[in-house]
Amino acid sequence: QVQLVESGGGLVQAGGSQRLSCVVSGSIFRINTMAWYCQAPGKQRDLVAMITPYGSTTYADSVKGRFTISRDNTENTVYLQMNSLRPEDTAVYYCNFWPTKSDDWGQGTQVTVSS
């Protein structure tokens, strides 16, 4: 069973930066597209960004130019660099495959942006 362990969240002021990390167990990491998702209170979980095994990236319109997704296939880790954070970015952030392979998710990491 694949495990997804997110970290790096916290409280940050608007305009600040945060870097999230996600370690994924198993060798299938290297051959799969990975993504970051976010879920704000009372809202559905949304796709934030994705990255293919070869490094091609796609972003939600709301984060283009502010967030950068990257991956290290030697460390089975995917990152999300978040700059120019806004209060509306406040959410729990999760990493997972894209598309997801099951209903299994990690615990996520909370990012709270204060105004």
Backbone torsions as a table, in degrees:
resi	resn	phi	psi	omega
1	GLN	NA	132.1	-179.2
2	VAL	-74.6	138.3	174.3
3	GLN	-113.4	139.3	179.9
4	LEU	-121.9	119.5	-176.0
5	VAL	-123.9	107.0	-179.3
6	GLU	-92.2	150.5	176.4
7	SER	-155.8	168.0	173.4
8	GLY	107.5	-4.5	-179.9
9	GLY	-73.5	177.1	178.6
10	GLY	162.0	-166.6	179.6
11	LEU	-99.4	129.3	-178.9
12	VAL	-141.4	150.1	178.0
13	GLN	-79.6	153.3	176.1
14	ALA	-54.7	137.4	-176.8
15	GLY	91.3	-10.4	-178.5
16	GLY	-84.8	-173.8	-176.6
17	SER	-129.4	157.0	177.0
18	GLN	-150.9	145.4	176.6
19	ARG	-121.2	120.8	179.1
20	LEU	-99.1	147.7	177.1
21	SER	-128.4	151.7	176.3
22	CYS	-144.2	119.3	176.5
23	VAL	-97.2	131.1	-176.6
24	VAL	-116.8	126.8	178.9
25	SER	-80.0	152.4	174.1
26	GLY	96.8	150.9	-176.0
27	SER	-76.7	-12.1	-177.9
28	ILE	-70.4	-11.1	179.8
29	PHE	-54.9	-44.2	-170.6
30	ARG	-66.0	-22.9	-174.6
31	ILE	-107.7	10.8	-177.4
32	ASN	-121.9	147.2	169.8
33	THR	-70.8	133.7	178.6
34	MET	-112.4	156.4	-177.0
35	ALA	-146.9	158.3	168.5
36	TRP	-109.6	139.0	178.4
37	TYR	-125.6	158.7	175.0
38	CYS	-136.6	151.1	178.0
39	GLN	-137.3	112.0	176.2
40	ALA	-85.3	157.7	-179.3
41	PRO	-54.7	129.1	177.4
42	GLY	76.6	5.5	-177.5
43	LYS	-120.0	166.1	177.6
44	GLN	-77.1	162.6	177.2
45	ARG	-77.9	129.0	-175.8
46	ASP	-118.3	152.0	175.2
47	LEU	-76.5	132.2	178.7
48	VAL	-102.0	-49.0	-176.9
49	ALA	-161.8	154.6	176.3
50	MET	-139.3	157.6	-180.0
51	ILE	-143.0	130.2	179.8
52	THR	-77.0	169.5	177.9
53	PRO	-58.7	-23.8	-176.8
54	TYR	-99.5	1.8	172.7
55	GLY	100.6	3.2	174.9
56	SER	-72.0	138.9	-173.6
57	THR	-122.9	153.9	175.2
58	THR	-139.4	141.2	-176.6
59	TYR	-129.7	149.6	168.8
60	ALA	-66.2	147.5	-178.1
61	ASP	-56.4	-34.1	-174.7
62	SER	-69.2	-17.0	-176.7
63	VAL	-117.8	-3.1	-179.3
64	LYS	-56.9	133.1	179.8
65	GLY	84.3	-8.9	-179.7
66	ARG	-116.8	-36.3	-177.6
67	PHE	-108.7	148.2	176.3
68	THR	-133.6	124.0	176.2
69	ILE	-98.1	141.6	177.3
70	SER	-148.1	170.1	-179.0
71	ARG	-147.8	154.0	174.6
72	ASP	-124.5	103.2	-175.6
73	ASN	-71.6	-18.2	177.2
74	THR	-78.9	-21.1	-178.9
75	GLU	-111.7	4.3	-177.8
76	ASN	51.7	42.7	-174.9
77	THR	-127.8	138.9	173.7
78	VAL	-119.4	141.3	-175.3
79	TYR	-119.4	157.6	170.5
80	LEU	-136.8	108.0	175.1
81	GLN	-87.8	121.7	-174.9
82	MET	-115.5	115.3	178.9
83	ASN	-116.7	164.3	178.5
84	SER	48.2	49.6	-175.4
85	LEU	-66.0	147.2	-178.9
86	ARG	-121.9	155.5	177.8
87	PRO	-55.4	-32.5	180.0
88	GLU	-71.7	-7.5	174.1
89	ASP	-81.4	-7.7	179.6
90	THR	-59.1	123.2	-176.3
91	ALA	-176.6	171.1	166.3
92	VAL	-90.7	129.8	-178.3
93	TYR	-105.8	133.4	-179.0
94	TYR	-125.1	148.1	167.8
95	CYS	-108.1	155.0	177.4
96	ASN	-169.4	175.3	174.0
97	PHE	-71.4	161.3	170.0
98	TRP	-131.9	122.1	-10.5
99	PRO	-68.0	162.5	-179.8
100	THR	-66.2	150.8	-175.5
101	LYS	-100.4	-15.7	-179.4
102	SER	-159.4	-175.0	175.9
103	ASP	-88.0	6.3	-178.5
104	ASP	-80.7	130.0	176.8
105	TRP	-131.0	156.4	173.0
106	GLY	-75.6	-172.5	-178.4
107	GLN	-79.5	-14.7	-178.8
108	GLY	76.5	171.4	176.5
109	THR	-136.4	129.7	-174.4
110	GLN	-81.0	129.7	171.9
111	VAL	-117.3	123.4	179.6
112	THR	-121.9	122.5	-178.7
113	VAL	-110.3	119.0	-179.0
114	SER	-93.7	146.1	-178.6
115	SER	-89.2	NA	NA
